[in-house]
Amino acid sequence: MKDITVKGLVTEILPNSLFRVQLENGNIIIAYAAGKLKIHHIRIMAGDTVSLVLSPDGNKGRIVYRG
């Protein structure tokens, strides 16, 4: 199974390390930071452009890169 990687814009920071992200196609999903971002304390702010891997149903995502 191939992971689906997309780009998006963080629109809102939610409690418990969750983020509301608007994808390039206009969909809004809930995403969380991947392990390396947490381990290295990379801050993700509203307005950041991020790359994320979508879940198979496309409603959730994992942020894998900020920048």
PDB file of N, CA, C and O in Angstrom, chain B, residues numbered from 101:
ATOM      1  N   MET B 101       0.843  -1.181   0.000  1.00  0.00           N
ATOM      2  CA  MET B 101       0.000   0.000   0.000  1.00  0.00           C
ATOM      3  C   MET B 101       0.885   1.241   0.000  1.00  0.00           C
ATOM      4  O   MET B 101       1.792   1.352   0.825  1.00  0.00           O
ATOM      5  N   LYS B 102       0.639   2.153  -0.896  1.00  0.00           N
ATOM      6  CA  LYS B 102       1.444   3.356  -1.058  1.00  0.00           C
ATOM      7  C   LYS B 102       0.849   4.494  -0.240  1.00  0.00           C
ATOM      8  O   LYS B 102      -0.358   4.731  -0.269  1.00  0.00           O
ATOM      9  N   ASP B 103       1.722   5.202   0.497  1.00  0.00           N
ATOM     10  CA  ASP B 103       1.263   6.358   1.266  1.00  0.00           C
ATOM     11  C   ASP B 103       0.967   7.515   0.325  1.00  0.00           C
ATOM     12  O   ASP B 103       1.667   7.721  -0.666  1.00  0.00           O
ATOM     13  N   ILE B 104      -0.074   8.265   0.648  1.00  0.00           N
ATOM     14  CA  ILE B 104      -0.453   9.432  -0.139  1.00  0.00           C
ATOM     15  C   ILE B 104       0.115  10.661   0.557  1.00  0.00           C
ATOM     16  O   ILE B 104      -0.298  10.990   1.669  1.00  0.00           O
ATOM     17  N   THR B 105       1.064  11.343  -0.091  1.00  0.00           N
ATOM     18  CA  THR B 105       1.683  12.530   0.477  1.00  0.00           C
ATOM     19  C   THR B 105       1.118  13.761  -0.212  1.00  0.00           C
ATOM     20  O   THR B 105       1.081  13.831  -1.441  1.00  0.00           O
ATOM     21  N   VAL B 106       0.675  14.735   0.583  1.00  0.00           N
ATOM     22  CA  VAL B 106       0.110  15.973   0.052  1.00  0.00           C
ATOM     23  C   VAL B 106       0.687  17.153   0.829  1.00  0.00           C
ATOM     24  O   VAL B 106       1.299  16.981   1.883  1.00  0.00           O
ATOM     25  N   LYS B 107       0.483  18.342   0.295  1.00  0.00           N
ATOM     26  CA  LYS B 107       0.905  19.560   0.976  1.00  0.00           C
ATOM     27  C   LYS B 107      -0.330  20.283   1.494  1.00  0.00           C
ATOM     28  O   LYS B 107      -1.419  20.167   0.932  1.00  0.00           O
ATOM     29  N   GLY B 108      -0.140  21.031   2.578  1.00  0.00           N
ATOM     30  CA  GLY B 108      -1.252  21.765   3.148  1.00  0.00           C
ATOM     31  C   GLY B 108      -0.770  22.952   3.958  1.00  0.00           C
ATOM     32  O   GLY B 108       0.431  23.163   4.127  1.00  0.00           O
ATOM     33  N   LEU B 109      -1.721  23.719   4.455  1.00  0.00           N
ATOM     34  CA  LEU B 109      -1.458  24.917   5.241  1.00  0.00           C
ATOM     35  C   LEU B 109      -2.113  24.756   6.600  1.00  0.00           C
ATOM     36  O   LEU B 109      -3.308  24.475   6.686  1.00  0.00           O
ATOM     37  N   VAL B 110      -1.339  24.932   7.661  1.00  0.00           N
ATOM     38  CA  VAL B 110      -1.879  24.827   9.018  1.00  0.00           C
ATOM     39  C   VAL B 110      -2.746  26.050   9.271  1.00  0.00           C
ATOM     40  O   VAL B 110      -2.262  27.179   9.195  1.00  0.00           O
ATOM     41  N   THR B 111      -4.015  25.838   9.569  1.00  0.00           N
ATOM     42  CA  THR B 111      -4.933  26.948   9.805  1.00  0.00           C
ATOM     43  C   THR B 111      -5.232  27.164  11.273  1.00  0.00           C
ATOM     44  O   THR B 111      -5.577  28.276  11.673  1.00  0.00           O
ATOM     45  N   GLU B 112      -5.105  26.117  12.093  1.00  0.00           N
ATOM     46  CA  GLU B 112      -5.465  26.241  13.508  1.00  0.00           C
ATOM     47  C   GLU B 112      -4.682  25.208  14.315  1.00  0.00           C
ATOM     48  O   GLU B 112      -4.455  24.085  13.865  1.00  0.00           O
ATOM     49  N   ILE B 113      -4.279  25.612  15.510  1.00  0.00           N
ATOM     50  CA  ILE B 113      -3.607  24.698  16.426  1.00  0.00           C
ATOM     51  C   ILE B 113      -4.629  24.271  17.464  1.00  0.00           C
ATOM     52  O   ILE B 113      -5.264  25.113  18.099  1.00  0.00           O
ATOM     53  N   LEU B 114      -4.789  22.966  17.638  1.00  0.00           N
ATOM     54  CA  LEU B 114      -5.775  22.393  18.551  1.00  0.00           C
ATOM     55  C   LEU B 114      -5.062  21.788  19.760  1.00  0.00           C
ATOM     56  O   LEU B 114      -3.850  21.582  19.711  1.00  0.00           O
ATOM     57  N   PRO B 115      -5.783  21.501  20.840  1.00  0.00           N
ATOM     58  CA  PRO B 115      -5.161  20.860  22.003  1.00  0.00           C
ATOM     59  C   PRO B 115      -4.632  19.464  21.661  1.00  0.00           C
ATOM     60  O   PRO B 115      -5.007  18.878  20.645  1.00  0.00           O
ATOM     61  N   ASN B 116      -3.766  18.947  22.516  1.00  0.00           N
ATOM     62  CA  ASN B 116      -3.209  17.588  22.408  1.00  0.00           C
ATOM     63  C   ASN B 116      -2.376  17.398  21.148  1.00  0.00           C
ATOM     64  O   ASN B 116      -2.416  16.330  20.537  1.00  0.00           O
ATOM     65  N   SER B 117      -1.622  18.420  20.752  1.00  0.00           N
ATOM     66  CA  SER B 117      -0.703  18.338  19.606  1.00  0.00           C
ATOM     67  C   SER B 117      -1.410  18.008  18.303  1.00  0.00           C
ATOM     68  O   SER B 117      -0.841  17.330  17.448  1.00  0.00           O
ATOM     69  N   LEU B 118      -2.628  18.471  18.140  1.00  0.00           N
ATOM     70  CA  LEU B 118      -3.357  18.288  16.880  1.00  0.00           C
ATOM     71  C   LEU B 118      -3.406  19.610  16.126  1.00  0.00           C
ATOM     72  O   LEU B 118      -3.313  20.686  16.717  1.00  0.00           O
ATOM     73  N   PHE B 119      -3.552  19.507  14.818  1.00  0.00           N
ATOM     74  CA  PHE B 119      -3.575  20.682  13.965  1.00  0.00           C
ATOM     75  C   PHE B 119      -4.689  20.541  12.943  1.00  0.00           C
ATOM     76  O   PHE B 119      -4.962  19.443  12.457  1.00  0.00           O
ATOM     77  N   ARG B 120      -5.334  21.664  12.617  1.00  0.00           N
ATOM     78  CA  ARG B 120      -6.309  21.686  11.534  1.00  0.00           C
ATOM     79  C   ARG B 120      -5.556  22.179  10.297  1.00  0.00           C
ATOM     80  O   ARG B 120      -4.970  23.262  10.306  1.00  0.00           O
ATOM     81  N   VAL B 121      -5.579  21.372   9.237  1.00  0.00           N
ATOM     82  CA  VAL B 121      -4.780  21.651   8.043  1.00  0.00           C
ATOM     83  C   VAL B 121      -5.704  21.708   6.834  1.00  0.00           C
ATOM     84  O   VAL B 121      -6.552  20.838   6.635  1.00  0.00           O
ATOM     85  N   GLN B 122      -5.518  22.762   6.023  1.00  0.00           N
ATOM     86  CA  GLN B 122      -6.255  22.865   4.762  1.00  0.00           C
ATOM     87  C   GLN B 122      -5.345  22.346   3.656  1.00  0.00           C
ATOM     88  O   GLN B 122      -4.250  22.866   3.441  1.00  0.00           O
ATOM     89  N   LEU B 123      -5.809  21.316   2.961  1.00  0.00           N
ATOM     90  CA  LEU B 123      -5.027  20.716   1.890  1.00  0.00           C
ATOM     91  C   LEU B 123      -5.075  21.573   0.631  1.00  0.00           C
ATOM     92  O   LEU B 123      -5.868  22.509   0.533  1.00  0.00           O
ATOM     93  N   GLU B 124      -4.220  21.244  -0.324  1.00  0.00           N
ATOM     94  CA  GLU B 124      -4.179  21.998  -1.577  1.00  0.00           C
ATOM     95  C   GLU B 124      -5.493  21.944  -2.329  1.00  0.00           C
ATOM     96  O   GLU B 124      -5.852  22.890  -3.030  1.00  0.00           O
ATOM     97  N   ASN B 125      -6.226  20.817  -2.184  1.00  0.00           N
ATOM     98  CA  ASN B 125      -7.498  20.686  -2.898  1.00  0.00           C
ATOM     99  C   ASN B 125      -8.662  21.338  -2.157  1.00  0.00           C
ATOM    100  O   ASN B 125      -9.796  21.282  -2.633  1.00  0.00           O
ATOM    101  N   GLY B 126      -8.405  21.957  -0.997  1.00  0.00           N
ATOM    102  CA  GLY B 126      -9.441  22.672  -0.261  1.00  0.00           C
ATOM    103  C   GLY B 126     -10.034  21.918   0.907  1.00  0.00           C
ATOM    104  O   GLY B 126     -10.706  22.521   1.744  1.00  0.00           O
ATOM    105  N   ASN B 127      -9.807  20.605   0.993  1.00  0.00           N
ATOM    106  CA  ASN B 127     -10.317  19.830   2.127  1.00  0.00           C
ATOM    107  C   ASN B 127      -9.614  20.240   3.411  1.00  0.00           C
ATOM    108  O   ASN B 127      -8.439  20.607   3.397  1.00  0.00           O
ATOM    109  N   ILE B 128     -10.341  20.175   4.523  1.00  0.00           N
ATOM    110  CA  ILE B 128      -9.777  20.478   5.833  1.00  0.00           C
ATOM    111  C   ILE B 128      -9.772  19.193   6.646  1.00  0.00           C
ATOM    112  O   ILE B 128     -10.800  18.530   6.784  1.00  0.00           O
ATOM    113  N   ILE B 129      -8.597  18.844   7.187  1.00  0.00           N
ATOM    114  CA  ILE B 129      -8.458  17.617   7.961  1.00  0.00           C
ATOM    115  C   ILE B 129      -7.787  17.918   9.298  1.00  0.00           C
ATOM    116  O   ILE B 129      -7.279  19.017   9.519  1.00  0.00           O
ATOM    117  N   ILE B 130      -7.792  16.926  10.181  1.00  0.00           N
ATOM    118  CA  ILE B 130      -7.080  16.983  11.445  1.00  0.00           C
ATOM    119  C   ILE B 130      -5.788  16.186  11.277  1.00  0.00           C
ATOM    120  O   ILE B 130      -5.804  15.076  10.747  1.00  0.00           O
ATOM    121  N   ALA B 131      -4.663  16.758  11.733  1.00  0.00           N
ATOM    122  CA  ALA B 131      -3.379  16.081  11.591  1.00  0.00           C
ATOM    123  C   ALA B 131      -2.588  16.181  12.885  1.00  0.00           C
ATOM    124  O   ALA B 131      -2.837  17.048  13.722  1.00  0.00           O
ATOM    125  N   TYR B 132      -1.622  15.267  13.028  1.00  0.00           N
ATOM    126  CA  TYR B 132      -0.733  15.304  14.187  1.00  0.00           C
ATOM    127  C   TYR B 132       0.706  15.256  13.690  1.00  0.00           C
ATOM    128  O   TYR B 132       0.965  14.834  12.563  1.00  0.00           O
ATOM    129  N   ALA B 133       1.640  15.689  14.532  1.00  0.00           N
ATOM    130  CA  ALA B 133       3.046  15.724  14.151  1.00  0.00           C
ATOM    131  C   ALA B 133       3.646  14.327  14.245  1.00  0.00           C
ATOM    132  O   ALA B 133       3.370  13.592  15.194  1.00  0.00           O
ATOM    133  N   ALA B 134       4.461  13.960  13.267  1.00  0.00           N
ATOM    134  CA  ALA B 134       5.135  12.660  13.263  1.00  0.00           C
ATOM    135  C   ALA B 134       6.208  12.629  14.347  1.00  0.00           C
ATOM    136  O   ALA B 134       6.551  13.661  14.924  1.00  0.00           O
ATOM    137  N   GLY B 135       6.726  11.450  14.614  1.00  0.00           N
ATOM    138  CA  GLY B 135       7.668  11.230  15.694  1.00  0.00           C
ATOM    139  C   GLY B 135       8.905  12.105  15.664  1.00  0.00           C
ATOM    140  O   GLY B 135       9.276  12.670  16.693  1.00  0.00           O
ATOM    141  N   LYS B 136       9.562  12.238  14.501  1.00  0.00           N
ATOM    142  CA  LYS B 136      10.789  13.028  14.421  1.00  0.00           C
ATOM    143  C   LYS B 136      10.536  14.503  14.742  1.00  0.00           C
ATOM    144  O   LYS B 136      11.384  15.164  15.343  1.00  0.00           O
ATOM    145  N   LEU B 137       9.367  15.019  14.341  1.00  0.00           N
ATOM    146  CA  LEU B 137       9.049  16.410  14.662  1.00  0.00           C
ATOM    147  C   LEU B 137       8.879  16.586  16.168  1.00  0.00           C
ATOM    148  O   LEU B 137       9.285  17.609  16.718  1.00  0.00           O
ATOM    149  N   LYS B 138       8.290  15.611  16.832  1.00  0.00           N
ATOM    150  CA  LYS B 138       8.130  15.674  18.290  1.00  0.00           C
ATOM    151  C   LYS B 138       9.469  15.516  18.999  1.00  0.00           C
ATOM    152  O   LYS B 138       9.778  16.258  19.931  1.00  0.00           O
ATOM    153  N   ILE B 139      10.267  14.541  18.549  1.00  0.00           N
ATOM    154  CA  ILE B 139      11.545  14.254  19.199  1.00  0.00           C
ATOM    155  C   ILE B 139      12.464  15.472  19.159  1.00  0.00           C
ATOM    156  O   ILE B 139      13.116  15.787  20.155  1.00  0.00           O
ATOM    157  N   HIS B 140      12.522  16.149  18.035  1.00  0.00           N
ATOM    158  CA  HIS B 140      13.421  17.292  17.871  1.00  0.00           C
ATOM    159  C   HIS B 140      12.759  18.617  18.214  1.00  0.00           C
ATOM    160  O   HIS B 140      13.336  19.675  17.963  1.00  0.00           O
ATOM    161  N   HIS B 141      11.556  18.580  18.784  1.00  0.00           N
ATOM    162  CA  HIS B 141      10.825  19.774  19.253  1.00  0.00           C
ATOM    163  C   HIS B 141      10.677  20.827  18.160  1.00  0.00           C
ATOM    164  O   HIS B 141      10.890  22.015  18.402  1.00  0.00           O
ATOM    165  N   ILE B 142      10.313  20.387  16.959  1.00  0.00           N
ATOM    166  CA  ILE B 142      10.058  21.302  15.846  1.00  0.00           C
ATOM    167  C   ILE B 142       8.691  21.933  16.073  1.00  0.00           C
ATOM    168  O   ILE B 142       7.688  21.232  16.199  1.00  0.00           O
ATOM    169  N   ARG B 143       8.659  23.246  16.123  1.00  0.00           N
ATOM    170  CA  ARG B 143       7.400  23.940  16.366  1.00  0.00           C
ATOM    171  C   ARG B 143       6.628  24.106  15.062  1.00  0.00           C
ATOM    172  O   ARG B 143       7.193  24.460  14.028  1.00  0.00           O
ATOM    173  N   ILE B 144       5.357  23.848  15.132  1.00  0.00           N
ATOM    174  CA  ILE B 144       4.467  24.038  13.981  1.00  0.00           C
ATOM    175  C   ILE B 144       3.472  25.117  14.371  1.00  0.00           C
ATOM    176  O   ILE B 144       2.735  24.972  15.346  1.00  0.00           O
ATOM    177  N   MET B 145       3.454  26.191  13.610  1.00  0.00           N
ATOM    178  CA  MET B 145       2.622  27.341  13.913  1.00  0.00           C
ATOM    179  C   MET B 145       1.522  27.478  12.852  1.00  0.00           C
ATOM    180  O   MET B 145       1.625  26.918  11.760  1.00  0.00           O
ATOM    181  N   ALA B 146       0.483  28.221  13.187  1.00  0.00           N
ATOM    182  CA  ALA B 146      -0.562  28.509  12.206  1.00  0.00           C
ATOM    183  C   ALA B 146       0.055  29.317  11.068  1.00  0.00           C
ATOM    184  O   ALA B 146       0.802  30.266  11.308  1.00  0.00           O
ATOM    185  N   GLY B 147      -0.254  28.945   9.847  1.00  0.00           N
ATOM    186  CA  GLY B 147       0.302  29.603   8.671  1.00  0.00           C
ATOM    187  C   GLY B 147       1.468  28.862   8.049  1.00  0.00           C
ATOM    188  O   GLY B 147       1.911  29.228   6.961  1.00  0.00           O
ATOM    189  N   ASP B 148       1.983  27.825   8.712  1.00  0.00           N
ATOM    190  CA  ASP B 148       3.090  27.043   8.169  1.00  0.00           C
ATOM    191  C   ASP B 148       2.607  26.140   7.042  1.00  0.00           C
ATOM    192  O   ASP B 148       1.496  25.610   7.089  1.00  0.00           O
ATOM    193  N   THR B 149       3.451  25.971   6.032  1.00  0.00           N
ATOM    194  CA  THR B 149       3.197  25.011   4.970  1.00  0.00           C
ATOM    195  C   THR B 149       3.827  23.688   5.385  1.00  0.00           C
ATOM    196  O   THR B 149       4.996  23.654   5.768  1.00  0.00           O
ATOM    197  N   VAL B 150       3.074  22.614   5.313  1.00  0.00           N
ATOM    198  CA  VAL B 150       3.544  21.308   5.766  1.00  0.00           C
ATOM    199  C   VAL B 150       3.269  20.255   4.701  1.00  0.00           C
ATOM    200  O   VAL B 150       2.395  20.412   3.849  1.00  0.00           O
ATOM    201  N   SER B 151       4.047  19.171   4.778  1.00  0.00           N
ATOM    202  CA  SER B 151       3.784  17.983   3.972  1.00  0.00           C
ATOM    203  C   SER B 151       3.225  16.930   4.907  1.00  0.00           C
ATOM    204  O   SER B 151       3.732  16.751   6.014  1.00  0.00           O
ATOM    205  N   LEU B 152       2.191  16.237   4.478  1.00  0.00           N
ATOM    206  CA  LEU B 152       1.603  15.215   5.340  1.00  0.00           C
ATOM    207  C   LEU B 152       1.229  13.979   4.575  1.00  0.00           C
ATOM    208  O   LEU B 152       1.024  14.002   3.361  1.00  0.00           O
ATOM    209  N   VAL B 153       1.143  12.887   5.325  1.00  0.00           N
ATOM    210  CA  VAL B 153       0.742  11.594   4.788  1.00  0.00           C
ATOM    211  C   VAL B 153      -0.689  11.351   5.241  1.00  0.00           C
ATOM    212  O   VAL B 153      -0.988  11.388   6.435  1.00  0.00           O
ATOM    213  N   LEU B 154      -1.564  11.105   4.288  1.00  0.00           N
ATOM    214  CA  LEU B 154      -2.974  10.906   4.606  1.00  0.00           C
ATOM    215  C   LEU B 154      -3.252   9.467   5.016  1.00  0.00           C
ATOM    216  O   LEU B 154      -2.570   8.539   4.582  1.00  0.00           O
ATOM    217  N   SER B 155      -4.268   9.299   5.860  1.00  0.00           N
ATOM    218  CA  SER B 155      -4.745   7.970   6.210  1.00  0.00           C
ATOM    219  C   SER B 155      -5.511   7.410   5.009  1.00  0.00           C
ATOM    220  O   SER B 155      -5.878   8.164   4.107  1.00  0.00           O
ATOM    221  N   PRO B 156      -5.756   6.101   4.987  1.00  0.00           N
ATOM    222  CA  PRO B 156      -6.465   5.517   3.837  1.00  0.00           C
ATOM    223  C   PRO B 156      -7.846   6.131   3.586  1.00  0.00           C
ATOM    224  O   PRO B 156      -8.269   6.229   2.434  1.00  0.00           O
ATOM    225  N   ASP B 157      -8.558   6.547   4.644  1.00  0.00           N
ATOM    226  CA  ASP B 157      -9.882   7.148   4.431  1.00  0.00           C
ATOM    227  C   ASP B 157      -9.795   8.629   4.063  1.00  0.00           C
ATOM    228  O   ASP B 157     -10.785   9.207   3.615  1.00  0.00           O
ATOM    229  N   GLY B 158      -8.616   9.259   4.247  1.00  0.00           N
ATOM    230  CA  GLY B 158      -8.422  10.643   3.834  1.00  0.00           C
ATOM    231  C   GLY B 158      -8.938  11.682   4.794  1.00  0.00           C
ATOM    232  O   GLY B 158      -8.951  12.865   4.453  1.00  0.00           O
ATOM    233  N   ASN B 159      -9.371  11.293   5.997  1.00  0.00           N
ATOM    234  CA  ASN B 159      -9.906  12.255   6.952  1.00  0.00           C
ATOM    235  C   ASN B 159      -8.891  12.706   7.996  1.00  0.00           C
ATOM    236  O   ASN B 159      -9.117  13.694   8.695  1.00  0.00           O
ATOM    237  N   LYS B 160      -7.774  11.989   8.105  1.00  0.00           N
ATOM    238  CA  LYS B 160      -6.751  12.306   9.093  1.00  0.00           C
ATOM    239  C   LYS B 160      -5.401  12.281   8.410  1.00  0.00           C
ATOM    240  O   LYS B 160      -5.245  11.714   7.328  1.00  0.00           O
ATOM    241  N   GLY B 161      -4.417  12.909   9.060  1.00  0.00           N
ATOM    242  CA  GLY B 161      -3.092  12.921   8.472  1.00  0.00           C
ATOM    243  C   GLY B 161      -2.004  13.011   9.502  1.00  0.00           C
ATOM    244  O   GLY B 161      -2.249  13.320  10.668  1.00  0.00           O
ATOM    245  N   ARG B 162      -0.773  12.731   9.051  1.00  0.00           N
ATOM    246  CA  ARG B 162       0.415  12.797   9.897  1.00  0.00           C
ATOM    247  C   ARG B 162       1.377  13.783   9.250  1.00  0.00           C
ATOM    248  O   ARG B 162       1.788  13.579   8.108  1.00  0.00           O
ATOM    249  N   ILE B 163       1.739  14.836   9.950  1.00  0.00           N
ATOM    250  CA  ILE B 163       2.651  15.839   9.418  1.00  0.00           C
ATOM    251  C   ILE B 163       4.063  15.264   9.473  1.00  0.00           C
ATOM    252  O   ILE B 163       4.542  14.875  10.538  1.00  0.00           O
ATOM    253  N   VAL B 164       4.727  15.215   8.312  1.00  0.00           N
ATOM    254  CA  VAL B 164       6.060  14.633   8.234  1.00  0.00           C
ATOM    255  C   VAL B 164       7.135  15.660   7.915  1.00  0.00           C
ATOM    256  O   VAL B 164       8.318  15.367   8.084  1.00  0.00           O
ATOM    257  N   TYR B 165       6.763  16.869   7.455  1.00  0.00           N
ATOM    258  CA  TYR B 165       7.753  17.867   7.100  1.00  0.00           C
ATOM    259  C   TYR B 165       7.130  19.247   7.229  1.00  0.00           C
ATOM    260  O   TYR B 165       5.985  19.464   6.831  1.00  0.00           O
ATOM    261  N   ARG B 166       7.901  20.184   7.792  1.00  0.00           N
ATOM    262  CA  ARG B 166       7.452  21.577   7.890  1.00  0.00           C
ATOM    263  C   ARG B 166       8.396  22.425   7.073  1.00  0.00           C
ATOM    264  O   ARG B 166       9.613  22.361   7.243  1.00  0.00           O
ATOM    265  N   GLY B 167       7.828  23.219   6.186  1.00  0.00           N
ATOM    266  CA  GLY B 167       8.695  24.101   5.411  1.00  0.00           C
ATOM    267  C   GLY B 167       8.227  24.287   4.004  1.00  0.00           C
ATOM    268  O   GLY B 167       8.862  25.006   3.232  1.00  0.00           O
TER     269      GLY B 167
END
